Amino acid sequence: MLVEIIVSLFLLIGAAFALIGSWGLVHLPDFYMRLHGPTKATTLGVGGMIVGSVIFFSTQGEGISLHELLITLFLFITAPVSAHMLAKAALHLQLERVEKTRDVARKNTSGPCGK
Amino acid sequence: MLSLAIEAAFAMMSLALLFNLWRVVRGPDLPDRILALDTMYINTIALIVLYGVHEQSGFYFEAALLIAVMGFVGTVAVVKYLLRGDIVE
């Protein structure tokens, strides 16, 4: 019973983080802000989901099940890389931004994206 | 208890995927759409893991791992195309 409560808690936390990240993707005003929401929240969402499933399958009586953690490991490595490349592509295409998004590179150097 | 939580989590993940789809359709520029697709495959991984817990079967993790690898490769390929006009230089 206690295990069920803990697994339910982790699954709901994961789903809530994924939902908040996707809501950020819809709601935030420009691309550079939109990049912030899902790339952080959804990896945490998948992380919570996977911790829940590790606990669930480890208490099914077939020994500890850790191979799910491979997915978390891979996502935690690749999500910052893809976010960085998306930010580089957005700077390269010079997407529109709202005033609150600061553009430090343009003030300090002459190039459009600090190059 | 657990089945109720799983159903609630299913509903929340479906709503998240609908938000992502809205951004794919609406997104004013190409990086917005790529970001939405990226978020979509990550949410799909979470949904598949959730389905594995629902079915109490360990077979779904391989599918989730495969989607993780292929989604990352796809995102990097499209972004490379945006940055350089070519995928493999």
N, CA and C atoms of all chains as a GROMACS GRO file, in nm:
protein
  612
    1MET      N    1   0.083  -0.121   0.000
    1MET     CA    2   0.000   0.000   0.000
    1MET      C    3   0.086   0.126   0.000
    2LEU      N    4   0.189   0.122   0.087
    2LEU     CA    5   0.280   0.236   0.092
    2LEU      C    6   0.352   0.254  -0.041
    3VAL      N    7   0.391   0.139  -0.102
    3VAL     CA    8   0.458   0.145  -0.232
    3VAL      C    9   0.366   0.206  -0.336
    4GLU      N   10   0.237   0.168  -0.333
    4GLU     CA   11   0.142   0.224  -0.430
    4GLU      C   12   0.134   0.375  -0.417
    5ILE      N   13   0.130   0.422  -0.291
    5ILE     CA   14   0.120   0.567  -0.271
    5ILE      C   15   0.244   0.637  -0.325
    6ILE      N   16   0.364   0.578  -0.297
    6ILE     CA   17   0.487   0.643  -0.344
    6ILE      C   18   0.493   0.644  -0.496
    7VAL      N   19   0.458   0.528  -0.557
    7VAL     CA   20   0.461   0.522  -0.705
    7VAL      C   21   0.362   0.621  -0.765
    8SER      N   22   0.241   0.630  -0.708
    8SER     CA   23   0.141   0.724  -0.759
    8SER      C   24   0.191   0.867  -0.749
    9LEU      N   25   0.257   0.895  -0.634
    9LEU     CA   26   0.309   1.031  -0.614
    9LEU      C   27   0.412   1.066  -0.721
   10PHE      N   28   0.505   0.973  -0.746
   10PHE     CA   29   0.608   1.002  -0.847
   10PHE      C   30   0.548   1.015  -0.986
   11LEU      N   31   0.452   0.928  -1.021
   11LEU     CA   32   0.390   0.938  -1.154
   11LEU      C   33   0.317   1.071  -1.169
   12LEU      N   34   0.247   1.114  -1.063
   12LEU     CA   35   0.173   1.241  -1.074
   12LEU      C   36   0.268   1.359  -1.080
   13ILE      N   37   0.380   1.351  -1.004
   13ILE     CA   38   0.478   1.461  -1.011
   13ILE      C   39   0.535   1.471  -1.152
   14GLY      N   40   0.570   1.355  -1.210
   14GLY     CA   41   0.624   1.356  -1.346
   14GLY      C   42   0.526   1.414  -1.446
   15ALA      N   43   0.400   1.368  -1.438
   15ALA     CA   44   0.300   1.418  -1.533
   15ALA      C   45   0.277   1.567  -1.513
   16ALA      N   46   0.281   1.614  -1.387
   16ALA     CA   47   0.259   1.757  -1.362
   16ALA      C   48   0.372   1.839  -1.420
   17PHE      N   49   0.498   1.791  -1.405
   17PHE     CA   50   0.610   1.866  -1.463
   17PHE      C   51   0.600   1.872  -1.615
   18ALA      N   52   0.565   1.759  -1.677
   18ALA     CA   53   0.552   1.758  -1.823
   18ALA      C   54   0.443   1.854  -1.868
   19LEU      N   55   0.331   1.855  -1.793
   19LEU     CA   56   0.219   1.943  -1.830
   19LEU      C   57   0.261   2.090  -1.815
   20ILE      N   58   0.333   2.122  -1.707
   20ILE     CA   59   0.375   2.262  -1.687
   20ILE      C   60   0.472   2.305  -1.796
   21GLY      N   61   0.564   2.213  -1.833
   21GLY     CA   62   0.658   2.247  -1.940
   21GLY      C   63   0.587   2.273  -2.071
   22SER      N   64   0.488   2.189  -2.103
   22SER     CA   65   0.416   2.209  -2.229
   22SER      C   66   0.330   2.334  -2.225
   23TRP      N   67   0.278   2.367  -2.108
   23TRP     CA   68   0.201   2.491  -2.096
   23TRP      C   69   0.292   2.612  -2.116
   24GLY      N   70   0.417   2.600  -2.065
   24GLY     CA   71   0.513   2.706  -2.090
   24GLY      C   72   0.541   2.722  -2.239
   25LEU      N   73   0.547   2.609  -2.309
   25LEU     CA   74   0.569   2.614  -2.454
   25LEU      C   75   0.457   2.689  -2.524
   26VAL      N   76   0.335   2.677  -2.475
   26VAL     CA   77   0.222   2.747  -2.537
   26VAL      C   78   0.220   2.894  -2.496
   27HIS      N   79   0.249   2.920  -2.370
   27HIS     CA   80   0.212   3.048  -2.310
   27HIS      C   81   0.318   3.157  -2.325
   28LEU      N   82   0.448   3.119  -2.323
   28LEU     CA   83   0.552   3.222  -2.316
   28LEU      C   84   0.562   3.300  -2.447
   29PRO      N   85   0.606   3.427  -2.440
   29PRO     CA   86   0.587   3.516  -2.555
   29PRO      C   87   0.683   3.497  -2.672
   30ASP      N   88   0.812   3.471  -2.651
   30ASP     CA   89   0.896   3.455  -2.770
   30ASP      C   90   0.981   3.329  -2.760
   31PHE      N   91   1.054   3.299  -2.869
   31PHE     CA   92   1.118   3.168  -2.879
   31PHE      C   93   1.219   3.144  -2.768
   32TYR      N   94   1.296   3.249  -2.733
   32TYR     CA   95   1.403   3.228  -2.636
   32TYR      C   96   1.347   3.197  -2.499
   33MET      N   97   1.229   3.252  -2.467
   33MET     CA   98   1.164   3.214  -2.342
   33MET      C   99   1.100   3.077  -2.354
   34ARG      N  100   1.041   3.050  -2.472
   34ARG     CA  101   0.976   2.920  -2.490
   34ARG      C  102   1.075   2.806  -2.482
   35LEU      N  103   1.202   2.833  -2.519
   35LEU     CA  104   1.305   2.729  -2.510
   35LEU      C  105   1.326   2.687  -2.366
   36HIS      N  106   1.304   2.780  -2.274
   36HIS     CA  107   1.333   2.756  -2.134
   36HIS      C  108   1.240   2.655  -2.070
   37GLY      N  109   1.109   2.666  -2.102
   37GLY     CA  110   1.012   2.584  -2.030
   37GLY      C  111   1.025   2.435  -2.054
   38PRO      N  112   0.999   2.388  -2.176
   38PRO     CA  113   0.994   2.244  -2.196
   38PRO      C  114   1.126   2.172  -2.177
   39THR      N  115   1.239   2.236  -2.214
   39THR     CA  116   1.365   2.161  -2.206
   39THR      C  117   1.403   2.130  -2.064
   40LYS      N  118   1.359   2.210  -1.968
   40LYS     CA  119   1.386   2.175  -1.829
   40LYS      C  120   1.276   2.088  -1.771
   41ALA      N  121   1.152   2.132  -1.791
   41ALA     CA  122   1.043   2.066  -1.720
   41ALA      C  123   1.017   1.925  -1.772
   42THR      N  124   1.030   1.904  -1.903
   42THR     CA  125   0.995   1.770  -1.951
   42THR      C  126   1.099   1.667  -1.913
   43THR      N  127   1.228   1.707  -1.904
   43THR     CA  128   1.326   1.608  -1.859
   43THR      C  129   1.298   1.570  -1.714
   44LEU      N  130   1.260   1.668  -1.632
   44LEU     CA  131   1.221   1.636  -1.494
   44LEU      C  132   1.096   1.550  -1.493
   45GLY      N  133   1.003   1.578  -1.585
   45GLY     CA  134   0.881   1.498  -1.593
   45GLY      C  135   0.912   1.353  -1.624
   46VAL      N  136   0.996   1.330  -1.727
   46VAL     CA  137   1.034   1.193  -1.759
   46VAL      C  138   1.112   1.133  -1.644
   47GLY      N  139   1.195   1.214  -1.576
   47GLY     CA  140   1.270   1.164  -1.461
   47GLY      C  141   1.179   1.114  -1.351
   48GLY      N  142   1.076   1.193  -1.316
   48GLY     CA  143   0.983   1.149  -1.212
   48GLY      C  144   0.907   1.024  -1.252
   49MET      N  145   0.864   1.022  -1.379
   49MET     CA  146   0.794   0.904  -1.430
   49MET      C  147   0.880   0.780  -1.420
   50ILE      N  148   1.009   0.793  -1.454
   50ILE     CA  149   1.098   0.675  -1.456
   50ILE      C  150   1.129   0.631  -1.314
   51VAL      N  151   1.146   0.728  -1.221
   51VAL     CA  152   1.169   0.689  -1.082
   51VAL      C  153   1.048   0.610  -1.029
   52GLY      N  154   0.928   0.657  -1.064
   52GLY     CA  155   0.807   0.585  -1.026
   52GLY      C  156   0.806   0.444  -1.080
   53SER      N  157   0.844   0.428  -1.209
   53SER     CA  158   0.838   0.294  -1.267
   53SER      C  159   0.951   0.205  -1.214
   54VAL      N  160   1.067   0.264  -1.179
   54VAL     CA  161   1.174   0.184  -1.117
   54VAL      C  162   1.125   0.128  -0.984
   55ILE      N  163   1.060   0.215  -0.902
   55ILE     CA  164   1.009   0.168  -0.773
   55ILE      C  165   0.902   0.062  -0.794
   56PHE      N  166   0.814   0.085  -0.892
   56PHE     CA  167   0.705  -0.011  -0.917
   56PHE      C  168   0.758  -0.148  -0.957
   57PHE      N  169   0.849  -0.152  -1.055
   57PHE     CA  170   0.896  -0.281  -1.104
   57PHE      C  171   0.994  -0.347  -1.008
   58SER      N  172   1.059  -0.266  -0.920
   58SER     CA  173   1.149  -0.326  -0.823
   58SER      C  174   1.073  -0.396  -0.712
   59THR      N  175   0.948  -0.358  -0.690
   59THR     CA  176   0.870  -0.421  -0.582
   59THR      C  177   0.773  -0.526  -0.636
   60GLN      N  178   0.792  -0.568  -0.763
   60GLN     CA  179   0.705  -0.671  -0.818
   60GLN      C  180   0.756  -0.811  -0.785
   61GLY      N  181   0.870  -0.821  -0.718
   61GLY     CA  182   0.920  -0.952  -0.677
   61GLY      C  183   1.016  -1.016  -0.775
   62GLU      N  184   1.066  -0.938  -0.872
   62GLU     CA  185   1.162  -0.994  -0.968
   62GLU      C  186   1.297  -0.927  -0.953
   63GLY      N  187   1.328  -0.879  -0.834
   63GLY     CA  188   1.457  -0.815  -0.813
   63GLY      C  189   1.454  -0.669  -0.854
   64ILE      N  190   1.566  -0.602  -0.828
   64ILE     CA  191   1.574  -0.459  -0.859
   64ILE      C  192   1.582  -0.439  -1.010
   65SER      N  193   1.502  -0.345  -1.062
   65SER     CA  194   1.499  -0.320  -1.205
   65SER      C  195   1.552  -0.180  -1.230
   66LEU      N  196   1.671  -0.173  -1.285
   66LEU     CA  197   1.735  -0.042  -1.302
   66LEU      C  198   1.753  -0.002  -1.447
   67HIS      N  199   1.714  -0.087  -1.543
   67HIS     CA  200   1.746  -0.053  -1.681
   67HIS      C  201   1.666   0.066  -1.732
   68GLU      N  202   1.557   0.105  -1.660
   68GLU     CA  203   1.485   0.225  -1.701
   68GLU      C  204   1.571   0.351  -1.687
   69LEU      N  205   1.666   0.342  -1.592
   69LEU     CA  206   1.748   0.462  -1.568
   69LEU      C  207   1.832   0.499  -1.689
   70LEU      N  208   1.851   0.401  -1.782
   70LEU     CA  209   1.922   0.432  -1.906
   70LEU      C  210   1.853   0.545  -1.982
   71ILE      N  211   1.720   0.542  -1.985
   71ILE     CA  212   1.645   0.646  -2.058
   71ILE      C  213   1.671   0.782  -1.995
   72THR      N  214   1.664   0.786  -1.860
   72THR     CA  215   1.688   0.913  -1.790
   72THR      C  216   1.828   0.965  -1.817
   73LEU      N  217   1.926   0.873  -1.810
   73LEU     CA  218   2.065   0.911  -1.835
   73LEU      C  219   2.080   0.970  -1.975
   74PHE      N  220   2.023   0.899  -2.073
   74PHE     CA  221   2.035   0.945  -2.211
   74PHE      C  222   1.967   1.080  -2.230
   75LEU      N  223   1.848   1.096  -2.171
   75LEU     CA  224   1.776   1.224  -2.187
   75LEU      C  225   1.851   1.338  -2.119
   76PHE      N  226   1.908   1.310  -2.001
   76PHE     CA  227   1.980   1.417  -1.931
   76PHE      C  228   2.106   1.457  -2.005
   77ILE      N  229   2.161   1.365  -2.085
   77ILE     CA  230   2.278   1.404  -2.166
   77ILE      C  231   2.233   1.481  -2.289
   78THR      N  232   2.127   1.433  -2.357
   78THR     CA  233   2.095   1.488  -2.489
   78THR      C  234   2.008   1.613  -2.485
   79ALA      N  235   1.926   1.632  -2.381
   79ALA     CA  236   1.834   1.747  -2.382
   79ALA      C  237   1.908   1.881  -2.382
   80PRO      N  238   2.015   1.901  -2.302
   80PRO     CA  239   2.087   2.029  -2.313
   80PRO      C  240   2.153   2.049  -2.449
   81VAL      N  241   2.200   1.938  -2.510
   81VAL     CA  242   2.265   1.951  -2.641
   81VAL      C  243   2.165   2.000  -2.744
   82SER      N  244   2.046   1.939  -2.747
   82SER     CA  245   1.948   1.982  -2.849
   82SER      C  246   1.898   2.122  -2.820
   83ALA      N  247   1.884   2.158  -2.690
   83ALA     CA  248   1.841   2.294  -2.657
   83ALA      C  249   1.945   2.396  -2.702
   84HIS      N  250   2.073   2.363  -2.681
   84HIS     CA  251   2.180   2.453  -2.724
   84HIS      C  252   2.179   2.471  -2.875
   85MET      N  253   2.158   2.360  -2.948
   85MET     CA  254   2.159   2.371  -3.094
   85MET      C  255   2.038   2.449  -3.142
   86LEU      N  256   1.923   2.433  -3.074
   86LEU     CA  257   1.805   2.511  -3.113
   86LEU      C  258   1.827   2.659  -3.088
   87ALA      N  259   1.892   2.692  -2.974
   87ALA     CA  260   1.920   2.834  -2.946
   87ALA      C  261   2.014   2.891  -3.051
   88LYS      N  262   2.114   2.810  -3.093
   88LYS     CA  263   2.206   2.857  -3.196
   88LYS      C  264   2.133   2.881  -3.328
   89ALA      N  265   2.042   2.790  -3.360
   89ALA     CA  266   1.966   2.806  -3.485
   89ALA      C  267   1.878   2.931  -3.479
   90ALA      N  268   1.818   2.957  -3.360
   90ALA     CA  269   1.732   3.075  -3.347
   90ALA      C  270   1.814   3.203  -3.360
   91LEU      N  271   1.936   3.203  -3.302
   91LEU     CA  272   2.022   3.322  -3.315
   91LEU      C  273   2.067   3.339  -3.459
   92HIS      N  274   2.092   3.225  -3.525
   92HIS     CA  275   2.137   3.230  -3.664
   92HIS      C  276   2.028   3.287  -3.754
   93LEU      N  277   1.902   3.248  -3.727
   93LEU     CA  278   1.791   3.298  -3.808
   93LEU      C  279   1.743   3.434  -3.762
   94GLN      N  280   1.796   3.485  -3.647
   94GLN     CA  281   1.759   3.615  -3.590
   94GLN      C  282   1.608   3.626  -3.574
   95LEU      N  283   1.554   3.536  -3.494
   95LEU     CA  284   1.410   3.537  -3.470
   95LEU      C  285   1.370   3.662  -3.392
   96GLU      N  286   1.242   3.695  -3.405
   96GLU     CA  287   1.192   3.812  -3.332
   96GLU      C  288   1.190   3.782  -3.182
   97ARG      N  289   1.212   3.888  -3.102
   97ARG     CA  290   1.209   3.870  -2.958
   97ARG      C  291   1.134   3.987  -2.897
   98VAL      N  292   1.082   3.964  -2.776
   98VAL     CA  293   1.018   4.074  -2.705
   98VAL      C  294   1.127   4.153  -2.633
   99GLU      N  295   1.092   4.272  -2.584
   99GLU     CA  296   1.192   4.362  -2.529
   99GLU      C  297   1.260   4.305  -2.405
  100LYS      N  298   1.184   4.224  -2.327
  100LYS     CA  299   1.240   4.176  -2.202
  100LYS      C  300   1.351   4.074  -2.221
  101THR      N  301   1.356   4.010  -2.339
  101THR     CA  302   1.464   3.916  -2.367
  101THR      C  303   1.590   3.994  -2.397
  102ARG      N  304   1.690   3.983  -2.310
  102ARG     CA  305   1.808   4.066  -2.325
  102ARG      C  306   1.898   4.011  -2.434
  103ASP      N  307   1.967   4.100  -2.502
  103ASP     CA  308   2.055   4.063  -2.612
  103ASP      C  309   2.193   4.116  -2.579
  104VAL      N  310   2.264   4.046  -2.492
  104VAL     CA  311   2.392   4.094  -2.444
  104VAL      C  312   2.496   4.091  -2.556
  105ALA      N  313   2.489   3.988  -2.639
  105ALA     CA  314   2.593   3.970  -2.739
  105ALA      C  315   2.597   4.087  -2.836
  106ARG      N  316   2.479   4.139  -2.870
  106ARG     CA  317   2.477   4.245  -2.970
  106ARG      C  318   2.536   4.375  -2.914
  107LYS      N  319   2.519   4.396  -2.782
  107LYS     CA  320   2.575   4.518  -2.724
  107LYS      C  321   2.727   4.512  -2.717
  108ASN      N  322   2.782   4.393  -2.689
  108ASN     CA  323   2.925   4.383  -2.663
  108ASN      C  324   3.007   4.372  -2.790
  109THR      N  325   2.956   4.305  -2.890
  109THR     CA  326   3.034   4.283  -3.012
  109THR      C  327   2.958   4.338  -3.131
  110SER      N  328   3.026   4.335  -3.245
  110SER     CA  329   2.964   4.392  -3.363
  110SER      C  330   2.877   4.292  -3.438
  111GLY      N  331   2.908   4.163  -3.428
  111GLY     CA  332   2.836   4.064  -3.505
  111GLY      C  333   2.694   4.044  -3.453
  112PRO      N  334   2.608   3.983  -3.532
  112PRO     CA  335   2.469   3.964  -3.491
  112PRO      C  336   2.454   3.862  -3.379
  113CYS      N  337   2.541   3.761  -3.373
  113CYS     CA  338   2.526   3.664  -3.266
  113CYS      C  339   2.659   3.643  -3.194
  114GLY      N  340   2.734   3.748  -3.181
  114GLY     CA  341   2.855   3.741  -3.101
  114GLY      C  342   2.973   3.676  -3.169
  115LYS      N  343   2.966   3.654  -3.300
  115LYS     CA  344   3.077   3.589  -3.369
  115LYS      C  345   3.162   3.692  -3.442
  116MET      N  346  -0.614   0.296  -0.610
  116MET     CA  347  -0.524   0.409  -0.582
  116MET      C  348  -0.426   0.431  -0.697
  117LEU      N  349  -0.352   0.322  -0.728
  117LEU     CA  350  -0.252   0.336  -0.834
  117LEU      C  351  -0.318   0.355  -0.970
  118SER      N  352  -0.427   0.279  -0.996
  118SER     CA  353  -0.490   0.290  -1.128
  118SER      C  354  -0.552   0.429  -1.146
  119LEU      N  355  -0.604   0.485  -1.036
  119LEU     CA  356  -0.660   0.621  -1.044
  119LEU      C  357  -0.550   0.722  -1.077
  120ALA      N  358  -0.434   0.707  -1.009
  120ALA     CA  359  -0.322   0.800  -1.036
  120ALA      C  360  -0.273   0.785  -1.179
  121ILE      N  361  -0.271   0.657  -1.227
  121ILE     CA  362  -0.224   0.636  -1.365
  121ILE      C  363  -0.319   0.701  -1.464
  122GLU      N  364  -0.450   0.690  -1.437
  122GLU     CA  365  -0.545   0.753  -1.529
  122GLU      C  366  -0.533   0.905  -1.528
  123ALA      N  367  -0.514   0.962  -1.408
  123ALA     CA  368  -0.494   1.107  -1.400
  123ALA      C  369  -0.368   1.148  -1.474
  124ALA      N  370  -0.261   1.068  -1.460
  124ALA     CA  371  -0.136   1.101  -1.530
  124ALA      C  372  -0.154   1.089  -1.681
  125PHE      N  373  -0.232   0.987  -1.725
  125PHE     CA  374  -0.263   0.976  -1.868
  125PHE      C  375  -0.332   1.102  -1.919
  126ALA      N  376  -0.429   1.151  -1.843
  126ALA     CA  377  -0.502   1.271  -1.885
  126ALA      C  378  -0.409   1.390  -1.894
  127MET      N  379  -0.318   1.405  -1.794
  127MET     CA  380  -0.228   1.520  -1.796
  127MET      C  381  -0.130   1.512  -1.912
  128MET      N  382  -0.079   1.391  -1.940
  128MET     CA  383   0.014   1.378  -2.052
  128MET      C  384  -0.055   1.404  -2.185
  129SER      N  385  -0.182   1.361  -2.196
  129SER     CA  386  -0.255   1.387  -2.321
  129SER      C  387  -0.273   1.536  -2.342
  130LEU      N  388  -0.304   1.607  -2.233
  130LEU     CA  389  -0.320   1.752  -2.242
  130LEU      C  390  -0.188   1.818  -2.283
  131ALA      N  391  -0.077   1.767  -2.226
  131ALA     CA  392   0.055   1.822  -2.262
  131ALA      C  393   0.084   1.800  -2.409
  132LEU      N  394   0.049   1.680  -2.461
  132LEU     CA  395   0.073   1.652  -2.603
  132LEU      C  396  -0.014   1.741  -2.691
  133LEU      N  397  -0.136   1.772  -2.644
  133LEU     CA  398  -0.221   1.862  -2.722
  133LEU      C  399  -0.161   2.003  -2.727
  134PHE      N  400  -0.105   2.048  -2.614
  134PHE     CA  401  -0.036   2.178  -2.613
  134PHE      C  402   0.078   2.180  -2.714
  135ASN      N  403   0.156   2.068  -2.715
  135ASN     CA  404   0.268   2.062  -2.808
  135ASN      C  405   0.219   2.067  -2.952
  136LEU      N  406   0.108   1.993  -2.979
  136LEU     CA  407   0.054   1.991  -3.116
  136LEU      C  408   0.009   2.131  -3.157
  137TRP      N  409  -0.049   2.204  -3.060
  137TRP     CA  410  -0.093   2.341  -3.091
  137TRP      C  411   0.027   2.426  -3.131
  138ARG      N  412   0.140   2.408  -3.063
  138ARG     CA  413   0.258   2.488  -3.097
  138ARG      C  414   0.317   2.443  -3.230
  139VAL      N  415   0.308   2.313  -3.262
  139VAL     CA  416   0.356   2.267  -3.393
  139VAL      C  417   0.274   2.332  -3.504
  140VAL      N  418   0.142   2.337  -3.487
  140VAL     CA  419   0.056   2.394  -3.592
  140VAL      C  420   0.074   2.545  -3.598
  141ARG      N  421   0.078   2.610  -3.482
  141ARG     CA  422   0.072   2.755  -3.475
  141ARG      C  423   0.208   2.822  -3.496
  142GLY      N  424   0.313   2.756  -3.438
  142GLY     CA  425   0.445   2.814  -3.420
  142GLY      C  426   0.488   2.910  -3.530
  143PRO      N  427   0.522   3.033  -3.499
  143PRO     CA  428   0.547   3.129  -3.607
  143PRO      C  429   0.672   3.096  -3.689
  144ASP      N  430   0.772   3.032  -3.631
  144ASP     CA  431   0.895   3.005  -3.706
  144ASP      C  432   0.931   2.857  -3.698
  145LEU      N  433   1.031   2.821  -3.779
  145LEU     CA  434   1.071   2.681  -3.785
  145LEU      C  435   1.129   2.630  -3.653
  146PRO      N  436   1.218   2.706  -3.582
  146PRO     CA  437   1.268   2.654  -3.454
  146PRO      C  438   1.159   2.628  -3.351
  147ASP      N  439   1.049   2.707  -3.355
  147ASP     CA  440   0.938   2.679  -3.264
  147ASP      C  441   0.881   2.541  -3.290
  148ARG      N  442   0.865   2.509  -3.418
  148ARG     CA  443   0.806   2.379  -3.452
  148ARG      C  444   0.901   2.267  -3.414
  149ILE      N  445   1.033   2.288  -3.437
  149ILE     CA  446   1.129   2.183  -3.399
  149ILE      C  447   1.129   2.163  -3.249
  150LEU      N  448   1.124   2.273  -3.174
  150LEU     CA  449   1.120   2.264  -3.028
  150LEU      C  450   0.994   2.190  -2.982
  151ALA      N  451   0.881   2.218  -3.049
  151ALA     CA  452   0.757   2.152  -3.010
  151ALA      C  453   0.764   2.002  -3.041
  152LEU      N  454   0.825   1.966  -3.154
  152LEU     CA  455   0.838   1.823  -3.186
  152LEU      C  456   0.933   1.755  -3.089
  153ASP      N  457   1.040   1.827  -3.049
  153ASP     CA  458   1.134   1.774  -2.951
  153ASP      C  459   1.063   1.745  -2.818
  154THR      N  460   0.984   1.844  -2.774
  154THR     CA  461   0.908   1.825  -2.650
  154THR      C  462   0.809   1.711  -2.665
  155MET      N  463   0.754   1.698  -2.786
  155MET     CA  464   0.654   1.595  -2.809
  155MET      C  465   0.714   1.456  -2.794
  156TYR      N  466   0.836   1.433  -2.849
  156TYR     CA  467   0.889   1.298  -2.834
  156TYR      C  468   0.928   1.270  -2.691
  157ILE      N  469   0.972   1.373  -2.617
  157ILE     CA  470   1.005   1.349  -2.476
  157ILE      C  471   0.879   1.314  -2.398
  158ASN      N  472   0.768   1.386  -2.430
  158ASN     CA  473   0.642   1.352  -2.362
  158ASN      C  474   0.594   1.213  -2.402
  159THR      N  475   0.622   1.174  -2.527
  159THR     CA  476   0.582   1.040  -2.570
  159THR      C  477   0.657   0.932  -2.492
  160ILE      N  478   0.785   0.958  -2.464
  160ILE     CA  479   0.863   0.864  -2.382
  160ILE      C  480   0.796   0.847  -2.246
  161ALA      N  481   0.758   0.960  -2.186
  161ALA     CA  482   0.692   0.953  -2.055
  161ALA      C  483   0.561   0.875  -2.065
  162LEU      N  484   0.488   0.897  -2.175
  162LEU     CA  485   0.360   0.827  -2.193
  162LEU      C  486   0.381   0.677  -2.209
  163ILE      N  487   0.486   0.637  -2.281
  163ILE     CA  488   0.512   0.493  -2.300
  163ILE      C  489   0.554   0.428  -2.169
  164VAL      N  490   0.637   0.498  -2.091
  164VAL     CA  491   0.677   0.445  -1.960
  164VAL      C  492   0.553   0.428  -1.872
  165LEU      N  493   0.464   0.527  -1.878
  165LEU     CA  494   0.340   0.520  -1.801
  165LEU      C  495   0.255   0.401  -1.845
  166TYR      N  496   0.249   0.377  -1.976
  166TYR     CA  497   0.172   0.264  -2.027
  166TYR      C  498   0.233   0.132  -1.982
  167GLY      N  499   0.368   0.127  -1.973
  167GLY     CA  500   0.434   0.008  -1.922
  167GLY      C  501   0.395  -0.021  -1.778
  168VAL      N  502   0.385   0.084  -1.695
  168VAL     CA  503   0.341   0.064  -1.557
  168VAL      C  504   0.195   0.019  -1.555
  169HIS      N  505   0.115   0.077  -1.645
  169HIS     CA  506  -0.028   0.043  -1.651
  169HIS      C  507  -0.049  -0.104  -1.688
  170GLU      N  508   0.029  -0.152  -1.787
  170GLU     CA  509   0.017  -0.290  -1.830
  170GLU      C  510   0.099  -0.385  -1.745
  171GLN      N  511   0.179  -0.334  -1.652
  171GLN     CA  512   0.270  -0.413  -1.570
  171GLN      C  513   0.360  -0.501  -1.654
  172SER      N  514   0.414  -0.442  -1.761
  172SER     CA  515   0.498  -0.520  -1.852
  172SER      C  516   0.628  -0.443  -1.874
  173GLY      N  517   0.739  -0.516  -1.880
  173GLY     CA  518   0.869  -0.452  -1.897
  173GLY      C  519   0.911  -0.435  -2.041
  174PHE      N  520   0.822  -0.470  -2.133
  174PHE     CA  521   0.862  -0.469  -2.274
  174PHE      C  522   0.865  -0.330  -2.335
  175TYR      N  523   0.807  -0.232  -2.265
  175TYR     CA  524   0.790  -0.102  -2.330
  175TYR      C  525   0.912  -0.013  -2.316
  176PHE      N  526   1.009  -0.055  -2.230
  176PHE     CA  527   1.125   0.033  -2.209
  176PHE      C  528   1.215   0.036  -2.330
  177GLU      N  529   1.223  -0.077  -2.400
  177GLU     CA  530   1.305  -0.077  -2.521
  177GLU      C  531   1.249   0.022  -2.623
  178ALA      N  532   1.118   0.023  -2.636
  178ALA     CA  533   1.054   0.118  -2.729
  178ALA      C  534   1.083   0.261  -2.687
  179ALA      N  535   1.075   0.288  -2.555
  179ALA     CA  536   1.100   0.424  -2.507
  179ALA      C  537   1.245   0.465  -2.533
  180LEU      N  538   1.339   0.371  -2.510
  180LEU     CA  539   1.481   0.401  -2.534
  180LEU      C  540   1.506   0.429  -2.681
  181LEU      N  541   1.441   0.349  -2.767
  181LEU     CA  542   1.457   0.367  -2.912
  181LEU      C  543   1.405   0.504  -2.955
  182ILE      N  544   1.289   0.545  -2.900
  182ILE     CA  545   1.234   0.676  -2.935
  182ILE      C  546   1.327   0.787  -2.887
  183ALA      N  547   1.389   0.768  -2.767
  183ALA     CA  548   1.481   0.869  -2.716
  183ALA      C  549   1.598   0.889  -2.811
  184VAL      N  550   1.658   0.777  -2.855
  184VAL     CA  551   1.775   0.788  -2.945
  184VAL      C  552   1.736   0.851  -3.078
  185MET      N  553   1.628   0.796  -3.139
  185MET     CA  554   1.591   0.843  -3.273
  185MET      C  555   1.542   0.988  -3.270
  186GLY      N  556   1.472   1.026  -3.163
  186GLY     CA  557   1.425   1.164  -3.154
  186GLY      C  558   1.539   1.262  -3.145
  187PHE      N  559   1.642   1.227  -3.066
  187PHE     CA  560   1.757   1.316  -3.055
  187PHE      C  561   1.828   1.330  -3.190
  188VAL      N  562   1.847   1.216  -3.258
  188VAL     CA  563   1.913   1.222  -3.389
  188VAL      C  564   1.832   1.307  -3.486
  189GLY      N  565   1.699   1.292  -3.484
  189GLY     CA  566   1.616   1.370  -3.574
  189GLY      C  567   1.624   1.519  -3.546
  190THR      N  568   1.617   1.556  -3.416
  190THR     CA  569   1.627   1.698  -3.381
  190THR      C  570   1.760   1.757  -3.426
  191VAL      N  571   1.870   1.683  -3.399
  191VAL     CA  572   2.001   1.735  -3.437
  191VAL      C  573   2.012   1.748  -3.588
  192ALA      N  574   1.956   1.652  -3.662
  192ALA     CA  575   1.964   1.659  -3.808
  192ALA      C  576   1.891   1.782  -3.860
  193VAL      N  577   1.770   1.807  -3.810
  193VAL     CA  578   1.693   1.922  -3.862
  193VAL      C  579   1.760   2.053  -3.824
  194VAL      N  580   1.813   2.061  -3.700
  194VAL     CA  581   1.878   2.185  -3.659
  194VAL      C  582   2.006   2.208  -3.738
  195LYS      N  583   2.080   2.099  -3.766
  195LYS     CA  584   2.199   2.113  -3.851
  195LYS      C  585   2.161   2.165  -3.989
  196TYR      N  586   2.047   2.118  -4.039
  196TYR     CA  587   2.002   2.165  -4.170
  196TYR      C  588   1.970   2.314  -4.164
  197LEU      N  589   1.908   2.358  -4.052
  197LEU     CA  590   1.876   2.501  -4.039
  197LEU      C  591   2.004   2.584  -4.029
  198LEU      N  592   2.103   2.532  -3.956
  198LEU     CA  593   2.224   2.611  -3.930
  198LEU      C  594   2.314   2.620  -4.052
  199ARG      N  595   2.330   2.507  -4.123
  199ARG     CA  596   2.432   2.499  -4.227
  199ARG      C  597   2.375   2.485  -4.366
  200GLY      N  598   2.244   2.453  -4.378
  200GLY     CA  599   2.190   2.425  -4.509
  200GLY      C  600   2.226   2.287  -4.559
  201ASP      N  601   2.282   2.204  -4.468
  201ASP     CA  602   2.326   2.070  -4.505
  201ASP      C  603   2.331   1.988  -4.377
  202ILE      N  604   2.314   1.857  -4.389
  202ILE     CA  605   2.312   1.775  -4.268
  202ILE      C  606   2.450   1.716  -4.241
  203VAL      N  607   2.508   1.649  -4.340
  203VAL     CA  608   2.641   1.592  -4.324
  203VAL      C  609   2.735   1.671  -4.413
  204GLU      N  610   2.836   1.733  -4.349
  204GLU     CA  611   2.926   1.817  -4.428
  204GLU      C  612   3.048   1.737  -4.471
   0.00000   0.00000   0.00000
